[in-house]
Amino acid sequence: MKTIKGPAIFLAQFAGDAAPYNDLASISKWAAELGYKGVQIPTWDARLFDLELAAESQASCDQVLGVLAENGLARTELSTQLQGQLIAVHPAYDLLFDSFASKAVHGNAGARQAWAVEQLGFAAKASKNLGLKAHATFSGALAWPDMYPWPQRPAGWCSQLLPSWRSVGGRSSMPSTEMTLISATKISICKFLIRLKNPSACRV
Protein backbone atom coordinates (compact mmCIF):
# COMPACT_ATOMS: atom_id res chain seq x y z
CA MET A 1 0.00 0.00 0.00
CA LYS A 2 2.91 2.36 0.65
CA THR A 3 3.82 2.31 -3.04
CA ILE A 4 0.37 3.38 -4.30
CA LYS A 5 0.35 6.79 -5.96
CA GLY A 6 -2.42 8.91 -7.36
CA PRO A 7 -5.13 9.70 -7.97
CA ALA A 8 -5.15 9.02 -11.72
CA ILE A 9 -7.85 9.42 -14.34
CA PHE A 10 -8.84 7.60 -17.56
CA LEU A 11 -8.99 10.31 -20.21
CA ALA A 12 -11.30 8.42 -22.59
CA GLN A 13 -14.27 9.14 -20.35
CA PHE A 14 -13.93 12.87 -20.95
CA ALA A 15 -12.32 13.32 -24.38
CA GLY A 16 -14.42 15.30 -26.83
CA ASP A 17 -14.40 17.84 -29.64
CA ALA A 18 -14.70 20.89 -27.40
CA ALA A 19 -11.83 22.44 -25.43
CA PRO A 20 -10.25 21.56 -23.06
CA TYR A 21 -11.03 17.93 -23.88
CA ASN A 22 -9.90 17.83 -27.50
CA ASP A 23 -6.11 17.50 -27.26
CA LEU A 24 -3.60 16.01 -24.85
CA ALA A 25 -2.09 19.28 -23.65
CA SER A 26 -5.44 20.86 -22.78
CA ILE A 27 -7.02 17.82 -21.17
CA SER A 28 -3.82 17.17 -19.18
CA LYS A 29 -3.92 20.70 -17.78
CA TRP A 30 -7.59 20.22 -16.93
CA ALA A 31 -6.86 16.94 -15.11
CA ALA A 32 -3.96 18.45 -13.20
CA GLU A 33 -6.06 21.39 -12.06
CA LEU A 34 -8.55 18.91 -10.62
CA GLY A 35 -5.76 17.39 -8.53
CA TYR A 36 -4.97 14.27 -10.56
CA LYS A 37 -1.40 13.00 -10.57
CA GLY A 38 -1.55 10.51 -13.44
CA VAL A 39 -3.46 9.76 -16.65
CA GLN A 40 -4.36 6.59 -18.52
CA ILE A 41 -4.30 7.42 -22.23
CA PRO A 42 -6.79 5.92 -24.73
CA THR A 43 -4.98 4.81 -27.87
CA TRP A 44 -7.96 4.91 -30.23
CA ASP A 45 -8.62 8.66 -29.90
CA ALA A 46 -6.42 10.51 -32.39
CA ARG A 47 -7.30 13.82 -30.75
CA LEU A 48 -5.21 12.76 -27.77
CA PHE A 49 -2.72 10.17 -29.04
CA ASP A 50 -1.36 8.81 -32.32
CA LEU A 51 -0.79 5.13 -31.57
CA GLU A 52 1.00 4.07 -34.74
CA LEU A 53 3.31 7.07 -34.63
CA ALA A 54 4.08 6.41 -30.96
CA ALA A 55 4.96 2.82 -31.80
CA GLU A 56 7.41 3.92 -34.47
CA SER A 57 8.85 7.11 -33.01
CA GLN A 58 10.64 7.59 -29.71
CA ALA A 59 10.60 11.33 -30.38
CA SER A 60 6.80 11.29 -30.52
CA CYS A 61 6.66 9.52 -27.16
CA ASP A 62 9.16 11.94 -25.66
CA GLN A 63 6.87 14.76 -26.77
CA VAL A 64 3.91 13.10 -25.02
CA LEU A 65 5.95 12.72 -21.85
CA GLY A 66 6.93 16.38 -22.09
CA VAL A 67 3.32 17.50 -22.37
CA LEU A 68 2.39 15.51 -19.28
CA ALA A 69 5.43 16.71 -17.34
CA GLU A 70 4.51 20.33 -18.01
CA ASN A 71 1.36 19.69 -15.99
CA GLY A 72 3.02 17.59 -13.31
CA LEU A 73 1.38 14.40 -14.54
CA ALA A 74 2.66 10.85 -14.92
CA ARG A 75 1.51 8.38 -17.56
CA THR A 76 0.02 5.33 -15.87
CA GLU A 77 -0.88 3.09 -18.83
CA LEU A 78 -1.94 3.13 -22.42
CA SER A 79 -5.39 1.68 -23.03
CA THR A 80 -6.59 -0.53 -25.88
CA GLN A 81 -9.88 -1.71 -24.41
CA LEU A 82 -11.88 -0.95 -27.55
CA GLN A 83 -9.42 -2.57 -29.95
CA GLY A 84 -8.80 -5.53 -27.62
CA GLN A 85 -12.47 -6.46 -27.67
CA LEU A 86 -12.21 -7.03 -31.41
CA ILE A 87 -9.78 -9.91 -30.96
CA ALA A 88 -12.78 -12.19 -30.37
CA VAL A 89 -16.31 -10.88 -30.99
CA HIS A 90 -19.55 -12.66 -30.11
CA PRO A 91 -21.39 -13.20 -33.44
CA ALA A 92 -24.58 -11.68 -32.05
CA TYR A 93 -22.82 -8.34 -31.84
CA ASP A 94 -20.59 -8.54 -34.88
CA LEU A 95 -22.16 -5.59 -36.65
CA LEU A 96 -22.21 -3.41 -33.56
CA PHE A 97 -18.52 -3.95 -32.83
CA ASP A 98 -17.57 -2.66 -36.28
CA SER A 99 -17.91 0.87 -34.91
CA PHE A 100 -14.78 0.35 -32.79
CA ALA A 101 -12.59 -0.44 -35.80
CA SER A 102 -11.18 1.40 -38.77
CA LYS A 103 -13.82 1.89 -41.47
CA ALA A 104 -11.50 0.06 -43.84
CA VAL A 105 -12.30 -3.25 -42.09
CA HIS A 106 -16.03 -2.80 -41.47
CA GLY A 107 -18.07 -5.78 -42.62
CA ASN A 108 -15.06 -8.08 -42.61
CA ALA A 109 -14.65 -9.91 -39.29
CA GLY A 110 -11.31 -11.48 -40.25
CA ALA A 111 -9.78 -8.19 -41.36
CA ARG A 112 -11.15 -6.47 -38.26
CA GLN A 113 -9.53 -9.07 -35.99
CA ALA A 114 -6.19 -8.69 -37.78
CA TRP A 115 -6.46 -4.91 -37.41
CA ALA A 116 -7.10 -5.29 -33.67
CA VAL A 117 -4.11 -7.59 -33.22
CA GLU A 118 -1.94 -5.04 -35.05
CA GLN A 119 -3.27 -2.28 -32.79
CA LEU A 120 -2.25 -4.18 -29.66
CA GLY A 121 1.18 -4.74 -31.18
CA PHE A 122 1.52 -1.01 -31.75
CA ALA A 123 0.45 -0.40 -28.15
CA ALA A 124 3.13 -2.74 -26.82
CA LYS A 125 5.83 -0.88 -28.75
CA ALA A 126 4.45 2.51 -27.75
CA SER A 127 4.30 1.44 -24.10
CA LYS A 128 7.97 0.49 -24.25
CA ASN A 129 8.81 3.87 -25.79
CA LEU A 130 6.94 5.57 -22.95
CA GLY A 131 8.75 3.53 -20.31
CA LEU A 132 5.61 1.70 -19.26
CA LYS A 133 5.46 -1.82 -17.86
CA ALA A 134 1.68 -2.10 -17.54
CA HIS A 135 -1.12 -1.93 -20.09
CA ALA A 136 -4.95 -1.88 -20.00
CA THR A 137 -6.90 -3.90 -22.55
CA PHE A 138 -9.44 -6.68 -23.16
CA SER A 139 -8.62 -10.05 -24.72
CA GLY A 140 -11.78 -10.33 -26.80
CA ALA A 141 -15.46 -9.74 -26.09
CA LEU A 142 -17.13 -13.16 -26.12
CA ALA A 143 -18.48 -12.90 -22.57
CA TRP A 144 -20.18 -9.51 -22.81
CA PRO A 145 -23.65 -10.91 -23.69
CA ASP A 146 -23.64 -12.93 -20.46
CA MET A 147 -22.45 -10.10 -18.22
CA TYR A 148 -23.44 -6.64 -19.40
CA PRO A 149 -25.43 -4.95 -22.23
CA TRP A 150 -22.44 -3.92 -24.30
CA PRO A 151 -21.77 -2.64 -26.87
CA GLN A 152 -24.51 -0.02 -26.62
CA ARG A 153 -27.43 -0.76 -28.90
CA PRO A 154 -28.63 1.89 -31.31
CA ALA A 155 -32.26 2.91 -30.88
CA GLY A 156 -34.65 0.30 -32.25
CA TRP A 157 -32.01 -2.41 -32.69
CA CYS A 158 -33.80 -5.08 -30.66
CA SER A 159 -37.26 -4.25 -32.00
CA GLN A 160 -35.96 -4.64 -35.53
CA LEU A 161 -34.80 -8.17 -34.75
CA LEU A 162 -37.91 -9.43 -32.98
CA PRO A 163 -40.20 -9.73 -36.05
CA SER A 164 -37.55 -11.85 -37.75
CA TRP A 165 -37.08 -14.44 -35.00
CA ARG A 166 -39.90 -16.65 -36.26
CA SER A 167 -38.13 -16.91 -39.58
CA VAL A 168 -35.07 -18.61 -38.10
CA GLY A 169 -34.95 -22.25 -39.14
CA GLY A 170 -34.29 -22.26 -42.85
CA ARG A 171 -37.52 -20.63 -43.98
CA SER A 172 -36.21 -17.12 -44.21
CA SER A 173 -34.71 -15.33 -47.18
CA MET A 174 -32.65 -13.08 -44.92
CA PRO A 175 -28.92 -12.70 -45.68
CA SER A 176 -26.71 -15.18 -43.81
CA THR A 177 -25.07 -12.42 -41.76
CA GLU A 178 -28.44 -11.33 -40.39
CA MET A 179 -29.44 -14.94 -39.72
CA THR A 180 -26.25 -15.43 -37.70
CA LEU A 181 -26.96 -12.27 -35.74
CA ILE A 182 -30.50 -13.31 -34.86
CA SER A 183 -29.61 -16.92 -34.05
CA ALA A 184 -26.73 -15.95 -31.79
CA THR A 185 -28.88 -13.35 -30.04
CA LYS A 186 -31.55 -15.99 -29.32
CA ILE A 187 -28.92 -18.33 -27.90
CA SER A 188 -27.58 -15.59 -25.61
CA ILE A 189 -31.06 -14.80 -24.31
CA CYS A 190 -31.70 -18.51 -23.79
CA LYS A 191 -28.54 -18.84 -21.69
CA PHE A 192 -29.61 -15.86 -19.63
CA LEU A 193 -33.04 -17.33 -18.93
CA ILE A 194 -31.52 -20.65 -17.90
CA ARG A 195 -29.30 -18.80 -15.45
CA LEU A 196 -32.47 -17.34 -13.97
CA LYS A 197 -33.63 -20.92 -13.39
CA ASN A 198 -36.45 -20.52 -15.84
CA PRO A 199 -35.53 -22.92 -18.65
CA SER A 200 -39.17 -23.31 -19.68
CA ALA A 201 -39.05 -19.73 -20.93
CA CYS A 202 -36.47 -20.71 -23.51
CA ARG A 203 -38.32 -21.46 -26.74
CA VAL A 204 -35.96 -21.36 -29.70
ChimeraX attribute file (.defattr): number of C-alpha atoms within 10 A of each C-alpha:
attribute: neighborCount
match mode: 1-to-1
recipient: residues
	/A:1	4
	/A:2	4
	/A:3	4
	/A:4	6
	/A:5	9
	/A:6	13
	/A:7	10
	/A:8	18
	/A:9	19
	/A:10	17
	/A:11	20
	/A:12	17
	/A:13	8
	/A:14	11
	/A:15	19
	/A:16	16
	/A:17	9
	/A:18	8
	/A:19	11
	/A:20	17
	/A:21	21
	/A:22	17
	/A:23	18
	/A:24	20
	/A:25	17
	/A:26	16
	/A:27	21
	/A:28	27
	/A:29	20
	/A:30	16
	/A:31	21
	/A:32	20
	/A:33	12
	/A:34	9
	/A:35	13
	/A:36	19
	/A:37	21
	/A:38	23
	/A:39	24
	/A:40	18
	/A:41	21
	/A:42	24
	/A:43	25
	/A:44	20
	/A:45	16
	/A:46	12
	/A:47	15
	/A:48	23
	/A:49	19
	/A:50	17
	/A:51	26
	/A:52	16
	/A:53	14
	/A:54	24
	/A:55	21
	/A:56	14
	/A:57	14
	/A:58	16
	/A:59	12
	/A:60	19
	/A:61	23
	/A:62	15
	/A:63	13
	/A:64	19
	/A:65	16
	/A:66	14
	/A:67	17
	/A:68	22
	/A:69	13
	/A:70	12
	/A:71	19
	/A:72	15
	/A:73	22
	/A:74	16
	/A:75	20
	/A:76	22
	/A:77	21
	/A:78	24
	/A:79	24
	/A:80	22
	/A:81	20
	/A:82	20
	/A:83	26
	/A:84	22
	/A:85	21
	/A:86	27
	/A:87	21
	/A:88	18
	/A:89	23
	/A:90	20
	/A:91	18
	/A:92	22
	/A:93	22
	/A:94	20
	/A:95	17
	/A:96	16
	/A:97	24
	/A:98	18
	/A:99	12
	/A:100	18
	/A:101	19
	/A:102	13
	/A:103	10
	/A:104	10
	/A:105	15
	/A:106	17
	/A:107	14
	/A:108	12
	/A:109	19
	/A:110	13
	/A:111	14
	/A:112	25
	/A:113	21
	/A:114	13
	/A:115	19
	/A:116	24
	/A:117	17
	/A:118	14
	/A:119	20
	/A:120	22
	/A:121	14
	/A:122	18
	/A:123	23
	/A:124	19
	/A:125	19
	/A:126	25
	/A:127	22
	/A:128	15
	/A:129	18
	/A:130	22
	/A:131	15
	/A:132	15
	/A:133	10
	/A:134	12
	/A:135	16
	/A:136	15
	/A:137	16
	/A:138	15
	/A:139	16
	/A:140	19
	/A:141	20
	/A:142	16
	/A:143	13
	/A:144	16
	/A:145	18
	/A:146	13
	/A:147	8
	/A:148	9
	/A:149	9
	/A:150	14
	/A:151	14
	/A:152	11
	/A:153	11
	/A:154	8
	/A:155	8
	/A:156	8
	/A:157	11
	/A:158	12
	/A:159	9
	/A:160	10
	/A:161	14
	/A:162	12
	/A:163	9
	/A:164	14
	/A:165	16
	/A:166	10
	/A:167	14
	/A:168	16
	/A:169	10
	/A:170	8
	/A:171	8
	/A:172	13
	/A:173	9
	/A:174	13
	/A:175	8
	/A:176	10
	/A:177	13
	/A:178	15
	/A:179	21
	/A:180	17
	/A:181	17
	/A:182	22
	/A:183	16
	/A:184	16
	/A:185	20
	/A:186	19
	/A:187	15
	/A:188	17
	/A:189	16
	/A:190	19
	/A:191	17
	/A:192	17
	/A:193	15
	/A:194	13
	/A:195	11
	/A:196	10
	/A:197	10
	/A:198	12
	/A:199	13
	/A:200	9
	/A:201	12
	/A:202	14
	/A:203	8
	/A:204	12
